[in-house]
Amino acid sequence: MRLSELKEGESATVVHVGGNSRLRRRVLEMGLVKGTRLRVEKYAPLKDPLELVAKGVHLSLRVEEAEQIEVEKAD
């Protein structure tokens, strides 16, 4: 499942970060590495960008960037 498919309030664990090297490096520097637990806090009014919380930090990602991150939804 892709991070962009999660709805507000849902949690997941990062499985894989894809995309080009520039995007991948940026996302990894934000702390979204394999095994990181995160929660989608909210989407902007037009559904882009999305705000998420990972390791107690609020992060914003464009939906097109979130499509490159594979996650496993938490139960």
PDB file of N, CA, C and O in Angstrom:
ATOM      1  N   MET A   1       0.848  -1.171   0.000  1.00  0.00           N
ATOM      2  CA  MET A   1       0.000   0.000   0.000  1.00  0.00           C
ATOM      3  C   MET A   1       0.895   1.237   0.000  1.00  0.00           C
ATOM      4  O   MET A   1       1.984   1.221   0.573  1.00  0.00           O
ATOM      5  N   ARG A   2       0.442   2.279  -0.629  1.00  0.00           N
ATOM      6  CA  ARG A   2       1.196   3.538  -0.709  1.00  0.00           C
ATOM      7  C   ARG A   2       0.759   4.495   0.401  1.00  0.00           C
ATOM      8  O   ARG A   2      -0.399   4.489   0.819  1.00  0.00           O
ATOM      9  N   LEU A   3       1.691   5.306   0.864  1.00  0.00           N
ATOM     10  CA  LEU A   3       1.394   6.290   1.901  1.00  0.00           C
ATOM     11  C   LEU A   3       0.263   7.212   1.459  1.00  0.00           C
ATOM     12  O   LEU A   3      -0.558   7.616   2.282  1.00  0.00           O
ATOM     13  N   SER A   4       0.209   7.543   0.195  1.00  0.00           N
ATOM     14  CA  SER A   4      -0.818   8.446  -0.324  1.00  0.00           C
ATOM     15  C   SER A   4      -2.227   7.839  -0.242  1.00  0.00           C
ATOM     16  O   SER A   4      -3.210   8.568  -0.372  1.00  0.00           O
ATOM     17  N   GLU A   5      -2.341   6.541  -0.033  1.00  0.00           N
ATOM     18  CA  GLU A   5      -3.635   5.862   0.047  1.00  0.00           C
ATOM     19  C   GLU A   5      -4.230   5.886   1.451  1.00  0.00           C
ATOM     20  O   GLU A   5      -5.410   5.581   1.623  1.00  0.00           O
ATOM     21  N   LEU A   6      -3.435   6.243   2.452  1.00  0.00           N
ATOM     22  CA  LEU A   6      -3.938   6.277   3.827  1.00  0.00           C
ATOM     23  C   LEU A   6      -4.887   7.449   4.009  1.00  0.00           C
ATOM     24  O   LEU A   6      -4.747   8.488   3.364  1.00  0.00           O
ATOM     25  N   LYS A   7      -5.848   7.267   4.894  1.00  0.00           N
ATOM     26  CA  LYS A   7      -6.795   8.326   5.218  1.00  0.00           C
ATOM     27  C   LYS A   7      -6.367   9.022   6.508  1.00  0.00           C
ATOM     28  O   LYS A   7      -5.516   8.517   7.240  1.00  0.00           O
ATOM     29  N   GLU A   8      -6.953  10.167   6.777  1.00  0.00           N
ATOM     30  CA  GLU A   8      -6.632  10.905   7.998  1.00  0.00           C
ATOM     31  C   GLU A   8      -6.830  10.017   9.221  1.00  0.00           C
ATOM     32  O   GLU A   8      -7.835   9.316   9.339  1.00  0.00           O
ATOM     33  N   GLY A   9      -5.857  10.058  10.128  1.00  0.00           N
ATOM     34  CA  GLY A   9      -5.937   9.299  11.367  1.00  0.00           C
ATOM     35  C   GLY A   9      -5.399   7.886  11.288  1.00  0.00           C
ATOM     36  O   GLY A   9      -5.238   7.241  12.325  1.00  0.00           O
ATOM     37  N   GLU A  10      -5.114   7.382  10.100  1.00  0.00           N
ATOM     38  CA  GLU A  10      -4.606   6.022   9.963  1.00  0.00           C
ATOM     39  C   GLU A  10      -3.102   5.982  10.206  1.00  0.00           C
ATOM     40  O   GLU A  10      -2.382   6.937   9.918  1.00  0.00           O
ATOM     41  N   SER A  11      -2.647   4.850  10.743  1.00  0.00           N
ATOM     42  CA  SER A  11      -1.227   4.652  11.043  1.00  0.00           C
ATOM     43  C   SER A  11      -0.660   3.549  10.168  1.00  0.00           C
ATOM     44  O   SER A  11      -1.382   2.683   9.674  1.00  0.00           O
ATOM     45  N   ALA A  12       0.658   3.605   9.988  1.00  0.00           N
ATOM     46  CA  ALA A  12       1.329   2.613   9.161  1.00  0.00           C
ATOM     47  C   ALA A  12       2.816   2.573   9.513  1.00  0.00           C
ATOM     48  O   ALA A  12       3.319   3.406  10.267  1.00  0.00           O
ATOM     49  N   THR A  13       3.498   1.589   8.948  1.00  0.00           N
ATOM     50  CA  THR A  13       4.939   1.440   9.093  1.00  0.00           C
ATOM     51  C   THR A  13       5.565   1.500   7.709  1.00  0.00           C
ATOM     52  O   THR A  13       5.059   0.883   6.772  1.00  0.00           O
ATOM     53  N   VAL A  14       6.660   2.239   7.573  1.00  0.00           N
ATOM     54  CA  VAL A  14       7.344   2.366   6.291  1.00  0.00           C
ATOM     55  C   VAL A  14       7.998   1.032   5.929  1.00  0.00           C
ATOM     56  O   VAL A  14       8.714   0.438   6.736  1.00  0.00           O
ATOM     57  N   VAL A  15       7.741   0.574   4.707  1.00  0.00           N
ATOM     58  CA  VAL A  15       8.316  -0.674   4.204  1.00  0.00           C
ATOM     59  C   VAL A  15       9.439  -0.380   3.214  1.00  0.00           C
ATOM     60  O   VAL A  15      10.482  -1.033   3.234  1.00  0.00           O
ATOM     61  N   HIS A  16       9.214   0.620   2.339  1.00  0.00           N
ATOM     62  CA  HIS A  16      10.195   0.926   1.299  1.00  0.00           C
ATOM     63  C   HIS A  16      10.018   2.366   0.830  1.00  0.00           C
ATOM     64  O   HIS A  16       8.893   2.846   0.690  1.00  0.00           O
ATOM     65  N   VAL A  17      11.118   3.043   0.592  1.00  0.00           N
ATOM     66  CA  VAL A  17      11.091   4.398   0.034  1.00  0.00           C
ATOM     67  C   VAL A  17      11.652   4.324  -1.378  1.00  0.00           C
ATOM     68  O   VAL A  17      12.812   3.962  -1.574  1.00  0.00           O
ATOM     69  N   GLY A  18      10.833   4.665  -2.354  1.00  0.00           N
ATOM     70  CA  GLY A  18      11.254   4.629  -3.757  1.00  0.00           C
ATOM     71  C   GLY A  18      11.481   6.029  -4.285  1.00  0.00           C
ATOM     72  O   GLY A  18      11.768   6.959  -3.531  1.00  0.00           O
ATOM     73  N   GLY A  19      11.349   6.162  -5.586  1.00  0.00           N
ATOM     74  CA  GLY A  19      11.517   7.463  -6.225  1.00  0.00           C
ATOM     75  C   GLY A  19      12.936   7.695  -6.679  1.00  0.00           C
ATOM     76  O   GLY A  19      13.811   6.845  -6.510  1.00  0.00           O
ATOM     77  N   ASN A  20      13.155   8.886  -7.270  1.00  0.00           N
ATOM     78  CA  ASN A  20      14.499   9.215  -7.734  1.00  0.00           C
ATOM     79  C   ASN A  20      15.418   9.479  -6.539  1.00  0.00           C
ATOM     80  O   ASN A  20      14.950   9.624  -5.410  1.00  0.00           O
ATOM     81  N   SER A  21      16.701   9.540  -6.788  1.00  0.00           N
ATOM     82  CA  SER A  21      17.665   9.649  -5.686  1.00  0.00           C
ATOM     83  C   SER A  21      17.486  10.923  -4.871  1.00  0.00           C
ATOM     84  O   SER A  21      17.684  10.910  -3.656  1.00  0.00           O
ATOM     85  N   ARG A  22      17.117  12.018  -5.520  1.00  0.00           N
ATOM     86  CA  ARG A  22      16.932  13.289  -4.806  1.00  0.00           C
ATOM     87  C   ARG A  22      15.756  13.204  -3.826  1.00  0.00           C
ATOM     88  O   ARG A  22      15.876  13.602  -2.667  1.00  0.00           O
ATOM     89  N   LEU A  23      14.627  12.685  -4.297  1.00  0.00           N
ATOM     90  CA  LEU A  23      13.455  12.521  -3.432  1.00  0.00           C
ATOM     91  C   LEU A  23      13.747  11.523  -2.330  1.00  0.00           C
ATOM     92  O   LEU A  23      13.426  11.766  -1.167  1.00  0.00           O
ATOM     93  N   ARG A  24      14.345  10.415  -2.684  1.00  0.00           N
ATOM     94  CA  ARG A  24      14.650   9.362  -1.709  1.00  0.00           C
ATOM     95  C   ARG A  24      15.540   9.903  -0.591  1.00  0.00           C
ATOM     96  O   ARG A  24      15.280   9.646   0.584  1.00  0.00           O
ATOM     97  N   ARG A  25      16.580  10.646  -0.944  1.00  0.00           N
ATOM     98  CA  ARG A  25      17.490  11.211   0.054  1.00  0.00           C
ATOM     99  C   ARG A  25      16.740  12.188   0.972  1.00  0.00           C
ATOM    100  O   ARG A  25      16.924  12.168   2.189  1.00  0.00           O
ATOM    101  N   ARG A  26      15.906  13.030   0.387  1.00  0.00           N
ATOM    102  CA  ARG A  26      15.145  14.007   1.166  1.00  0.00           C
ATOM    103  C   ARG A  26      14.226  13.322   2.175  1.00  0.00           C
ATOM    104  O   ARG A  26      14.165  13.715   3.340  1.00  0.00           O
ATOM    105  N   VAL A  27      13.516  12.298   1.716  1.00  0.00           N
ATOM    106  CA  VAL A  27      12.583  11.575   2.584  1.00  0.00           C
ATOM    107  C   VAL A  27      13.338  10.842   3.689  1.00  0.00           C
ATOM    108  O   VAL A  27      12.906  10.840   4.842  1.00  0.00           O
ATOM    109  N   LEU A  28      14.458  10.224   3.343  1.00  0.00           N
ATOM    110  CA  LEU A  28      15.249   9.517   4.353  1.00  0.00           C
ATOM    111  C   LEU A  28      15.831  10.485   5.374  1.00  0.00           C
ATOM    112  O   LEU A  28      15.909  10.157   6.558  1.00  0.00           O
ATOM    113  N   GLU A  29      16.243  11.678   4.934  1.00  0.00           N
ATOM    114  CA  GLU A  29      16.755  12.686   5.858  1.00  0.00           C
ATOM    115  C   GLU A  29      15.679  13.182   6.813  1.00  0.00           C
ATOM    116  O   GLU A  29      15.982  13.610   7.926  1.00  0.00           O
ATOM    117  N   MET A  30      14.424  13.127   6.381  1.00  0.00           N
ATOM    118  CA  MET A  30      13.309  13.494   7.254  1.00  0.00           C
ATOM    119  C   MET A  30      13.079  12.450   8.344  1.00  0.00           C
ATOM    120  O   MET A  30      12.366  12.704   9.315  1.00  0.00           O
ATOM    121  N   GLY A  31      13.679  11.293   8.180  1.00  0.00           N
ATOM    122  CA  GLY A  31      13.529  10.230   9.169  1.00  0.00           C
ATOM    123  C   GLY A  31      12.561   9.143   8.765  1.00  0.00           C
ATOM    124  O   GLY A  31      12.255   8.265   9.571  1.00  0.00           O
ATOM    125  N   LEU A  32      12.073   9.176   7.546  1.00  0.00           N
ATOM    126  CA  LEU A  32      11.142   8.152   7.083  1.00  0.00           C
ATOM    127  C   LEU A  32      11.919   6.980   6.490  1.00  0.00           C
ATOM    128  O   LEU A  32      11.941   6.779   5.276  1.00  0.00           O
ATOM    129  N   VAL A  33      12.543   6.225   7.356  1.00  0.00           N
ATOM    130  CA  VAL A  33      13.325   5.062   6.952  1.00  0.00           C
ATOM    131  C   VAL A  33      12.491   3.804   7.191  1.00  0.00           C
ATOM    132  O   VAL A  33      11.460   3.857   7.862  1.00  0.00           O
ATOM    133  N   LYS A  34      12.932   2.691   6.649  1.00  0.00           N
ATOM    134  CA  LYS A  34      12.237   1.420   6.808  1.00  0.00           C
ATOM    135  C   LYS A  34      12.013   1.135   8.293  1.00  0.00           C
ATOM    136  O   LYS A  34      12.935   1.238   9.102  1.00  0.00           O
ATOM    137  N   GLY A  35      10.792   0.780   8.634  1.00  0.00           N
ATOM    138  CA  GLY A  35      10.450   0.453  10.015  1.00  0.00           C
ATOM    139  C   GLY A  35       9.883   1.615  10.815  1.00  0.00           C
ATOM    140  O   GLY A  35       9.428   1.417  11.942  1.00  0.00           O
ATOM    141  N   THR A  36       9.899   2.820  10.261  1.00  0.00           N
ATOM    142  CA  THR A  36       9.383   3.983  10.971  1.00  0.00           C
ATOM    143  C   THR A  36       7.864   3.936  11.027  1.00  0.00           C
ATOM    144  O   THR A  36       7.202   3.738  10.008  1.00  0.00           O
ATOM    145  N   ARG A  37       7.315   4.119  12.226  1.00  0.00           N
ATOM    146  CA  ARG A  37       5.860   4.193  12.395  1.00  0.00           C
ATOM    147  C   ARG A  37       5.429   5.634  12.176  1.00  0.00           C
ATOM    148  O   ARG A  37       6.094   6.567  12.626  1.00  0.00           O
ATOM    149  N   LEU A  38       4.314   5.805  11.484  1.00  0.00           N
ATOM    150  CA  LEU A  38       3.820   7.151  11.216  1.00  0.00           C
ATOM    151  C   LEU A  38       2.296   7.161  11.256  1.00  0.00           C
ATOM    152  O   LEU A  38       1.650   6.116  11.198  1.00  0.00           O
ATOM    153  N   ARG A  39       1.738   8.366  11.358  1.00  0.00           N
ATOM    154  CA  ARG A  39       0.290   8.557  11.349  1.00  0.00           C
ATOM    155  C   ARG A  39      -0.032   9.741  10.446  1.00  0.00           C
ATOM    156  O   ARG A  39       0.631  10.776  10.513  1.00  0.00           O
ATOM    157  N   VAL A  40      -1.043   9.591   9.606  1.00  0.00           N
ATOM    158  CA  VAL A  40      -1.480  10.699   8.764  1.00  0.00           C
ATOM    159  C   VAL A  40      -2.323  11.610   9.650  1.00  0.00           C
ATOM    160  O   VAL A  40      -3.394  11.224  10.116  1.00  0.00           O
ATOM    161  N   GLU A  41      -1.831  12.806   9.870  1.00  0.00           N
ATOM    162  CA  GLU A  41      -2.521  13.782  10.718  1.00  0.00           C
ATOM    163  C   GLU A  41      -3.697  14.401   9.966  1.00  0.00           C
ATOM    164  O   GLU A  41      -4.825  14.395  10.460  1.00  0.00           O
ATOM    165  N   LYS A  42      -3.431  14.938   8.768  1.00  0.00           N
ATOM    166  CA  LYS A  42      -4.505  15.552   7.994  1.00  0.00           C
ATOM    167  C   LYS A  42      -4.033  15.819   6.569  1.00  0.00           C
ATOM    168  O   LYS A  42      -2.839  15.805   6.270  1.00  0.00           O
ATOM    169  N   TYR A  43      -5.002  16.059   5.715  1.00  0.00           N
ATOM    170  CA  TYR A  43      -4.750  16.490   4.348  1.00  0.00           C
ATOM    171  C   TYR A  43      -5.122  17.962   4.247  1.00  0.00           C
ATOM    172  O   TYR A  43      -6.020  18.421   4.953  1.00  0.00           O
ATOM    173  N   ALA A  44      -4.456  18.696   3.395  1.00  0.00           N
ATOM    174  CA  ALA A  44      -4.818  20.087   3.137  1.00  0.00           C
ATOM    175  C   ALA A  44      -6.201  20.106   2.474  1.00  0.00           C
ATOM    176  O   ALA A  44      -6.653  19.075   1.976  1.00  0.00           O
ATOM    177  N   PRO A  45      -6.865  21.241   2.460  1.00  0.00           N
ATOM    178  CA  PRO A  45      -8.220  21.307   1.893  1.00  0.00           C
ATOM    179  C   PRO A  45      -8.355  20.753   0.476  1.00  0.00           C
ATOM    180  O   PRO A  45      -9.393  20.181   0.143  1.00  0.00           O
ATOM    181  N   LEU A  46      -7.347  20.907  -0.352  1.00  0.00           N
ATOM    182  CA  LEU A  46      -7.415  20.376  -1.714  1.00  0.00           C
ATOM    183  C   LEU A  46      -6.708  19.021  -1.840  1.00  0.00           C
ATOM    184  O   LEU A  46      -6.363  18.598  -2.943  1.00  0.00           O
ATOM    185  N   LYS A  47      -6.496  18.343  -0.702  1.00  0.00           N
ATOM    186  CA  LYS A  47      -5.882  17.005  -0.625  1.00  0.00           C
ATOM    187  C   LYS A  47      -4.398  16.983  -0.977  1.00  0.00           C
ATOM    188  O   LYS A  47      -3.846  15.910  -1.223  1.00  0.00           O
ATOM    189  N   ASP A  48      -3.753  18.119  -1.005  1.00  0.00           N
ATOM    190  CA  ASP A  48      -2.321  18.156  -1.276  1.00  0.00           C
ATOM    191  C   ASP A  48      -1.749  19.430  -0.672  1.00  0.00           C
ATOM    192  O   ASP A  48      -2.207  20.509  -1.046  1.00  0.00           O
ATOM    193  N   PRO A  49      -0.804  19.381   0.214  1.00  0.00           N
ATOM    194  CA  PRO A  49      -0.051  18.230   0.692  1.00  0.00           C
ATOM    195  C   PRO A  49      -0.759  17.527   1.848  1.00  0.00           C
ATOM    196  O   PRO A  49      -1.854  17.911   2.258  1.00  0.00           O
ATOM    197  N   LEU A  50      -0.104  16.490   2.357  1.00  0.00           N
ATOM    198  CA  LEU A  50      -0.604  15.792   3.538  1.00  0.00           C
ATOM    199  C   LEU A  50       0.372  16.026   4.676  1.00  0.00           C
ATOM    200  O   LEU A  50       1.574  16.181   4.463  1.00  0.00           O
ATOM    201  N   GLU A  51      -0.164  16.048   5.888  1.00  0.00           N
ATOM    202  CA  GLU A  51       0.677  16.217   7.078  1.00  0.00           C
ATOM    203  C   GLU A  51       0.691  14.896   7.819  1.00  0.00           C
ATOM    204  O   GLU A  51      -0.353  14.276   8.021  1.00  0.00           O
ATOM    205  N   LEU A  52       1.869  14.469   8.221  1.00  0.00           N
ATOM    206  CA  LEU A  52       1.985  13.233   8.983  1.00  0.00           C
ATOM    207  C   LEU A  52       2.879  13.447  10.192  1.00  0.00           C
ATOM    208  O   LEU A  52       3.649  14.405  10.261  1.00  0.00           O
ATOM    209  N   VAL A  53       2.757  12.533  11.139  1.00  0.00           N
ATOM    210  CA  VAL A  53       3.572  12.581  12.348  1.00  0.00           C
ATOM    211  C   VAL A  53       4.404  11.305  12.391  1.00  0.00           C
ATOM    212  O   VAL A  53       3.872  10.196  12.348  1.00  0.00           O
ATOM    213  N   ALA A  54       5.721  11.484  12.476  1.00  0.00           N
ATOM    214  CA  ALA A  54       6.654  10.361  12.572  1.00  0.00           C
ATOM    215  C   ALA A  54       7.709  10.718  13.601  1.00  0.00           C
ATOM    216  O   ALA A  54       8.336  11.774  13.516  1.00  0.00           O
ATOM    217  N   LYS A  55       7.905   9.845  14.568  1.00  0.00           N
ATOM    218  CA  LYS A  55       8.891  10.069  15.629  1.00  0.00           C
ATOM    219  C   LYS A  55       8.626  11.374  16.380  1.00  0.00           C
ATOM    220  O   LYS A  55       9.558  12.049  16.815  1.00  0.00           O
ATOM    221  N   GLY A  56       7.337  11.722  16.529  1.00  0.00           N
ATOM    222  CA  GLY A  56       6.956  12.921  17.251  1.00  0.00           C
ATOM    223  C   GLY A  56       7.135  14.216  16.492  1.00  0.00           C
ATOM    224  O   GLY A  56       6.964  15.294  17.061  1.00  0.00           O
ATOM    225  N   VAL A  57       7.475  14.132  15.219  1.00  0.00           N
ATOM    226  CA  VAL A  57       7.714  15.311  14.394  1.00  0.00           C
ATOM    227  C   VAL A  57       6.632  15.407  13.313  1.00  0.00           C
ATOM    228  O   VAL A  57       6.287  14.403  12.690  1.00  0.00           O
ATOM    229  N   HIS A  58       6.103  16.604  13.093  1.00  0.00           N
ATOM    230  CA  HIS A  58       5.117  16.839  12.044  1.00  0.00           C
ATOM    231  C   HIS A  58       5.847  17.118  10.733  1.00  0.00           C
ATOM    232  O   HIS A  58       6.714  17.989  10.666  1.00  0.00           O
ATOM    233  N   LEU A  59       5.486  16.370   9.694  1.00  0.00           N
ATOM    234  CA  LEU A  59       6.103  16.511   8.379  1.00  0.00           C
ATOM    235  C   LEU A  59       5.024  16.722   7.328  1.00  0.00           C
ATOM    236  O   LEU A  59       3.904  16.233   7.476  1.00  0.00           O
ATOM    237  N   SER A  60       5.353  17.440   6.281  1.00  0.00           N
ATOM    238  CA  SER A  60       4.438  17.622   5.154  1.00  0.00           C
ATOM    239  C   SER A  60       5.070  17.036   3.910  1.00  0.00           C
ATOM    240  O   SER A  60       6.257  17.229   3.647  1.00  0.00           O
ATOM    241  N   LEU A  61       4.262  16.318   3.151  1.00  0.00           N
ATOM    242  CA  LEU A  61       4.702  15.735   1.887  1.00  0.00           C
ATOM    243  C   LEU A  61       3.645  15.990   0.828  1.00  0.00           C
ATOM    244  O   LEU A  61       2.449  15.991   1.117  1.00  0.00           O
ATOM    245  N   ARG A  62       4.088  16.201  -0.382  1.00  0.00           N
ATOM    246  CA  ARG A  62       3.155  16.268  -1.499  1.00  0.00           C
ATOM    247  C   ARG A  62       2.608  14.858  -1.741  1.00  0.00           C
ATOM    248  O   ARG A  62       3.276  13.868  -1.445  1.00  0.00           O
ATOM    249  N   VAL A  63       1.424  14.779  -2.264  1.00  0.00           N
ATOM    250  CA  VAL A  63       0.818  13.477  -2.533  1.00  0.00           C
ATOM    251  C   VAL A  63       1.668  12.695  -3.531  1.00  0.00           C
ATOM    252  O   VAL A  63       1.815  11.481  -3.387  1.00  0.00           O
ATOM    253  N   GLU A  64       2.231  13.362  -4.540  1.00  0.00           N
ATOM    254  CA  GLU A  64       3.068  12.662  -5.525  1.00  0.00           C
ATOM    255  C   GLU A  64       4.319  12.078  -4.868  1.00  0.00           C
ATOM    256  O   GLU A  64       4.817  11.046  -5.320  1.00  0.00           O
ATOM    257  N   GLU A  65       4.836  12.709  -3.819  1.00  0.00           N
ATOM    258  CA  GLU A  65       5.976  12.159  -3.072  1.00  0.00           C
ATOM    259  C   GLU A  65       5.521  10.981  -2.218  1.00  0.00           C
ATOM    260  O   GLU A  65       6.218   9.971  -2.122  1.00  0.00           O
ATOM    261  N   ALA A  66       4.353  11.114  -1.601  1.00  0.00           N
ATOM    262  CA  ALA A  66       3.820  10.045  -0.760  1.00  0.00           C
ATOM    263  C   ALA A  66       3.526   8.776  -1.562  1.00  0.00           C
ATOM    264  O   ALA A  66       3.539   7.676  -1.009  1.00  0.00           O
ATOM    265  N   GLU A  67       3.263   8.923  -2.859  1.00  0.00           N
ATOM    266  CA  GLU A  67       3.024   7.765  -3.713  1.00  0.00           C
ATOM    267  C   GLU A  67       4.278   6.893  -3.856  1.00  0.00           C
ATOM    268  O   GLU A  67       4.175   5.717  -4.206  1.00  0.00           O
ATOM    269  N   GLN A  68       5.431   7.448  -3.594  1.00  0.00           N
ATOM    270  CA  GLN A  68       6.693   6.723  -3.742  1.00  0.00           C
ATOM    271  C   GLN A  68       7.075   5.949  -2.484  1.00  0.00           C
ATOM    272  O   GLN A  68       8.075   5.231  -2.477  1.00  0.00           O
ATOM    273  N   ILE A  69       6.282   6.092  -1.418  1.00  0.00           N
ATOM    274  CA  ILE A  69       6.590   5.448  -0.146  1.00  0.00           C
ATOM    275  C   ILE A  69       5.609   4.318   0.088  1.00  0.00           C
ATOM    276  O   ILE A  69       4.399   4.528   0.173  1.00  0.00           O
ATOM    277  N   GLU A  70       6.155   3.105   0.192  1.00  0.00           N
ATOM    278  CA  GLU A  70       5.337   1.927   0.444  1.00  0.00           C
ATOM    279  C   GLU A  70       5.238   1.713   1.947  1.00  0.00           C
ATOM    280  O   GLU A  70       6.245   1.744   2.655  1.00  0.00           O
ATOM    281  N   VAL A  71       4.016   1.495   2.432  1.00  0.00           N
ATOM    282  CA  VAL A  71       3.792   1.309   3.858  1.00  0.00           C
ATOM    283  C   VAL A  71       2.945   0.065   4.098  1.00  0.00           C
ATOM    284  O   VAL A  71       2.293  -0.455   3.192  1.00  0.00           O
ATOM    285  N   GLU A  72       2.974  -0.392   5.340  1.00  0.00           N
ATOM    286  CA  GLU A  72       2.116  -1.474   5.787  1.00  0.00           C
ATOM    287  C   GLU A  72       1.187  -0.884   6.829  1.00  0.00           C
ATOM    288  O   GLU A  72       1.636  -0.394   7.865  1.00  0.00           O
ATOM    289  N   LYS A  73      -0.074  -0.930   6.564  1.00  0.00           N
ATOM    290  CA  LYS A  73      -1.071  -0.327   7.441  1.00  0.00           C
ATOM    291  C   LYS A  73      -1.107  -1.037   8.786  1.00  0.00           C
ATOM    292  O   LYS A  73      -1.085  -2.266   8.851  1.00  0.00           O
ATOM    293  N   ALA A  74      -1.162  -0.245   9.868  1.00  0.00           N
ATOM    294  CA  ALA A  74      -1.246  -0.799  11.222  1.00  0.00           C
ATOM    295  C   ALA A  74      -2.688  -1.217  11.495  1.00  0.00           C
ATOM    296  O   ALA A  74      -3.625  -0.583  11.010  1.00  0.00           O
ATOM    297  N   ASP A  75      -2.857  -2.259  12.254  1.00  0.00           N
ATOM    298  CA  ASP A  75      -4.210  -2.748  12.579  1.00  0.00           C
ATOM    299  C   ASP A  75      -4.870  -1.932  13.651  1.00  0.00           C
ATOM    300  O   ASP A  75      -6.005  -2.217  14.033  1.00  0.00           O
TER     301      ASP A  75
END
